[in-house]
Amino acid sequence: MSYLDDVSPGYGALPPRAAFSSDAPSLSLNGDWRFHLSPSLADAPPGIEQDTFDDSSWSTLAVPANWQMHGFGKPAYTNVQYPFPVDPPYVPSDNPTGDYRLTFDLPSAWLTQPAVLRFDGIDSCGRIWLNGTELGVTRGSRLPSEFDVGSLLRERGNVLAVRVHQWSSGSYLEDQDMWWLSGIFRDVTLLARPTGGISDYWLRADYDHTTGRGYLSVEVDGPAWLSIPELGILRASTDLPIDAGVVEPWTAETPRLYEGYLASDHERVPLRIGFRTVTIADGQLKVNGKRILLKGVNRHEHHPDLGRAVPYETALADVLMMKQHNINAVRTSHYPPHPAFLDLCDEYGLWVIDECDLETHGFSEVGWERNPSDDPQWEAAYLDRMKRMVERDKNHPSIIMWSLGNEAHTGRNLAAMASWTRSRDSTRPVHYEGDAACEYVDVYSRMYASHAEVDEIGQTTELPFIQCEYAHAMGNGPGGLLEYRELFEKYPRCQGGFIWEWLDHGIRQVDSEGRPYFAYGGDFGETIHDGSFVIDGLVFPDRTPSPGLHELKKIFEPVRISAPGAAIPTTQTHGTPGTANPAASKSPASSNSAETVAPQGDFDSPPPSTSPQAAPALPGGHPASSVSGGGDGEKGSLGAVDNLKVVVANHYDFSGLEQLSFAWKLEDEGVEVASGILHTPTVQPGQEVTLDLPKMPETQGESWVTVTATLAKDAAWANANHPIAWGQVNVKARQQTQGSREPREVPRDIGGIPIEAPKLDLWRAPTENDKPSDEETWRKNGLHRLQHRLISVEGGTTKTRVAPPARAFGMFVTYTWTGDETTLNLKVDIEPDGEWPGTLPRLGLRMALPKEYGNVEWFGRGPNEAYADTRQAAAVGRYKYTVDEMQTPYVVPQENGNRTEVRWAELTNDTGEGIRIEGDFEFTARRWTSEDLDAAEHTIDLTPTDWIYLNLDIAQNGVGTAACGPGVLPQYQLHAHKASIELTFTRLGS
């Protein structure tokens, strides 16, 4: 049997230990190495470990790097299936093999002390030589391996050779829903290990929440002492526990770290110590005695140009963006991350589930037959992977749970991992979703449990319940986040979970015309692949936030701002056959009542637009001390609105609201007319306070007060005035006007601007969440190929029947045009004919106007796209973008860009001429049709036409999360029903 087929962890490596830095010498061996790729081990050149080997004709490759990302071979993506025969432990003979060589010199001082050579990540198997001597073989791609090399080093001409194989027995344990990428992709470091130094340590910093005291215990290999000057601890012996006195605890909200050091006579190790205690009590996961709610994401390591060789700056950007979007937890799916990422989690504050480098999902394709999880010969490999993770990461306060891995079914080897972990570390619970019976884990974990299932679990489970994956963020979505949050807050044992996932794993490519795009599975000629399933993140491959991340920020808000007694609406009934038009019963935003009403939903703080044309209609950003429009925001008394109140609720687990500033602003049809500060008293976690808003000045149009909570001062992860949360209160309702009712013919232009007249449209380019749920029914029902039959024309009224071919059901549609020389009114009445099966993608109108009218301003919800079940992050305001800026560039083109609850929209050219549309509608504006979107596979497939296509909708179906998880909830489903829409079109400009 070849070493490639050996199921052992490898050989030659030292026992695992913690990752840490010290004042002992170290030498990074990162940089350009000589590199040669062979199609198989049989074709690999012999003698690469010898000094005399001539590698002058080889290429160079950076270390760390994945070779496929630099032109050597091609990436391949599978989610579940192995890209090789399931024949454990054997792998194909056609096994790409990369040979690396590096020659380096050393100062003479290195030759007087022991040293180790550390590899932080080799995918998937590495055989290593130094100066002609074999050091060993390593498996476990995302785990460190160290080798004793002190006796082999020389001052000049050290030759390090590494042979890396794409496939090995370890590949069976690394089927982790990601690109298959190979090579030395993490750091390589030479570390001096001085005699009498600190080879390993484990510092436990416990916190007693009843007394506020911290307690330290240190497990160290050899004589050493501990110093934490800030706590008055100087050269304390590590032989006995240490009472640190009253300390500030570490939490994800307040990541307090104490600087210190562990020292011996020959080495000093800097420490960053966080005091915290993790327990399970009363069926709840608690930190420092308090139940926590995990508002988390799953994070793969990926870079669109570099693969899994993720730079530190990118990891930092991830952490900062998570914090800025109210995320408080990360599951390191499905392997330990680069150790620097955990340092960042300690520093900035994120709860972490650290997950082992283990997944055997491909065995599900063969009924889990021969799955290594229950095969005794694989036990050593399983335990080795767990030990290397726990020992490497044991000193991080951010890690509150160890996870055995992911989707490896169940079996004795997983149970053995859990048993060893508890014996080694009793301070952290063990997680593994695959143990459905909870025989060897400490928390009950599920993936993609529906809302109904979570409701049931909340009432029955005895262990803490965590959704380790939910709300699949693939393409447009995910929907239903609000309803999950409500369940997590309703049941103490339902303690949140982790959205799948943080980012799209697109790989940046350029087509033959020089146009950039992001590739996904199948784009590199893979014979087996899982397509775009790797494009399932809250941020795009270049780390641009998606609308889904803005929605998540709103859902995860740690502060809830609402009107007294306001219940956050969780339903938006779209109707069923025979029901009344839901758009006909006006919301408070569009009613004729002038009474003060509750906030409309629980809306996210939209980020400042990157467009220079964005209207200043977004909450946040103004100085907390500023007051405009008169003293305390007052501007006269005539018609002023008084007695407005707002409720501020603290949903932090540990923090008060002292770190936040609260401000209000009043907008009249999206234009700010007054603003000021809102003084907030102390509000403890779980408490709320009702505050009086100042008297508001008189306004003319529909008016809203927005209350925003921002950072009062700079934080480590964001600057002062960064928006945390917001809510809106309607001050004055919309006043509607009636236009002329003189009949008009169906127009071909509006004031001389040519148009394609509006007509019924039921189709949208299916989203990634539509594809596994509604798309098949929609296509079967022929909604993508409707045909229009003219019934009659009488005056300004046109009656039609719209129906798909080969089907008996349809829609009777009556278009009634009225108006005068300056204004056109359109009333459309829609009535189903026959029994309509399934849902509708959309219900509304499609029209078009020339391409030059590409500047868009609207008053409604924005600034980002919103759908029935993804609208919490949409605030009422006035927004201004171009048509091009309104497109959401999903890697896989699909329905996008919808703006909801729109009162009016204007489309103009660069001289201000154009069309104004008024009514109650949703709209999209794009330079291509829904059919073009439907046909496109990548963004470069979308070619602008000579027209701008407008959808003016009564409603759209929700988006759900059916790509993996529940579909659209019933209250967000759109069914065929009797409905009407009224629109007014006005020519703008000369």
BELDA-V765530 format. One line per field, one symbol per residue. phi: phi as a letter, one per 30 degrees, with the letter a starting at -180 (. if undefined). psi: psi as a letter, one per 30 degrees, with the letter a starting at -180 (. if undefined). burial: + if it has 9 or more other C-alpha atoms within 8 Angstrom, else -. Layout:
# BELDA-V765530
phi = ???
psi = ???
burial = ???
This chain:
# BELDA-V765530
phi = .dddcddddjajddedaddacadddbbdcdkdcdbbccdaddcdddidddeddccddddcbdbdacdddbicibdbbbccdddbedbdcdbdddbebcccbbcbcbdddddcbdabcccdabccbbcbbbhicdclbbbjdcbdbbbdbedcdbdbidccbbcccdcaedddcbcchaddbbkdcbdbbcbdbdeidcdaabccbcbcddciccbcbbcbdjdabcbbedcicbhddcdbebddidbdddbddbddccdaacbbdbabcdbbccdabcbcbhibdbbhicdccdccbdbdcabdccicdddedddddeddddddcidbabcddcaddeedddeddddcjbdbcdcddaabeddddbiididddbcedcedddddddddddddcdccdddcbccdkbhcibldddddddddddddbdcbdccadddddhdbccbdbbchddddddeddecbdccecbddbahddcidkdcideddedddddceddcilbdcbdbdcdcdbbddcicdaccbejdciddbabhdddcbcdbdedidddedddddedddedbccadeidcddcbbdcjbejddddddcddedbdddcddbdedibcddddeddddcdddccdijcedcdbbijehidbicdidccidbbcccccddbcdcddcccbbbcbchicdbaaacbdcddbdeicbbccddddcddbccebbcccbcbddbecdcadeiddcaaabbdcbddcccccdcdebdedcabhjddbcddbebccbdeddddedcceededddiddbdbccdcabbiccbcbbcaddibddabdbccbcbkbdcbccbcccbbdbiccdiccdablbbbbbdddcccbbbclcadcdabecbcddccdacbbbdeddddcdeeceaeaidcchdcabbcbcdcjdlbcbblbacabbbcbddddedddcbdddccecdbccccccdabddcibdeakddddedcdccdadabbbbbcbdcid
psi = klffgkflfalfllklllkllaglkljkglaklkkkklfleffkklgffkefkjgfflllkkkklkeffggjaklkkleekkglkjikgklleijkkkkkkkkllklffffglllkkkkfkkkfkkkkkkhfkkeakkliehllkkkjgeffllekhkjkkkjkkeklefffghihilkjklajfllkkkkkikkgajflljjkjlkjfffglkkkkkjkilkllkkiefggjkhkkgfllkjfaklklklfeiikkkkalkkaffkkjkkjkkklkkljkhgkkkkhfkkljjillkjljkkffgbgikleeeeeeeeeeeefggkglkkikhlklkffeeeeeeefikkkjkklikkheffffhggkgkffgjfffeeeeeeeeeeeeeegfgjffjfkkkfakhgblleeeeeeeeeeefejgfklkkjffiffhfglflkklkhkleeeeeeeffekflkkkjfklijijbjallgeeeeeeeefekefjhaajkjaelkhkkklkafggkklklakffggkeklhbgffihlfklfggkkleeeeeeeeegkfkkkllkgkkkkgkikfllkflljfffjklffglfkglkllkiaikljklkkfkfgkkigkllfkkffkklglkggkilfkgkklgklkkjkjglefkagfglkkllkkkjhfkkfllaljkklkjlkfllkkkkllkklkleakkkkkkkklkflklffllkgkkelllkkkeklkjklkakgkkklkkfljhfjkljkklkkgkljklffeefdfeeeeeefgfghkkkkkelkjbgkkklkklllglflakkkkkjklaaffkkkkkkkkkkjajjkalkeljalkllllffigkkkljbkafllkleghgfgjkkakljlleeffkjikejklklgkklhkelkkklafggkakkkkajllllklglleeeeefkfleffjkkaglkkkkjkellklfahfejalaklefgkjlklkllkkkkkkkka.
burial = ---++++-++--+--+++-----+-----+--+++++++++--+---+++----------+++++++++-----++++++++------+++---++++++++--+----++-++++++++++++++++++++--++++++++++++++++--+++--+++++++++++++++++++++--++++++++++++++-+++--++++++++---+++++++-+---++++++---+--+-+--+--++-+-++++++++++++++++-++++++-++++++++--+++++++-++-+++++++++++-+++++----++-+++-++++++++++++++++-+-+++++++++++++++++++++++----+--+++++--++++++++++++++++--+++++++++++++++++++++++++++-----++++++++--+--+++++++++-+--++-++--+-+++++++++++++++++++++++-+++-++++++++++++++++++-+-----+++++++---+--+++++++++++++---++++++++++++++++++++--------+++++--++++----++++----+++++-+++++-------+--++++---+-+++++--+++----++--++++++++++-+++--+++++++++++++++++++----++++++-++-+++++++-+++++++++++++----++++++++++++++++++----+--+++---++--+++++--+++++++++++++++++-++-++++-+---------+++++++++--+-++++++++++++--++++++++++---+--+++++++++++++-+++++++++++++++++++++++++++++++--+++-++++++++++++++++++++---++++++++++++++++-+++++-+-++--+----+++++++++++++++++++++++--+++++++++++++++++--
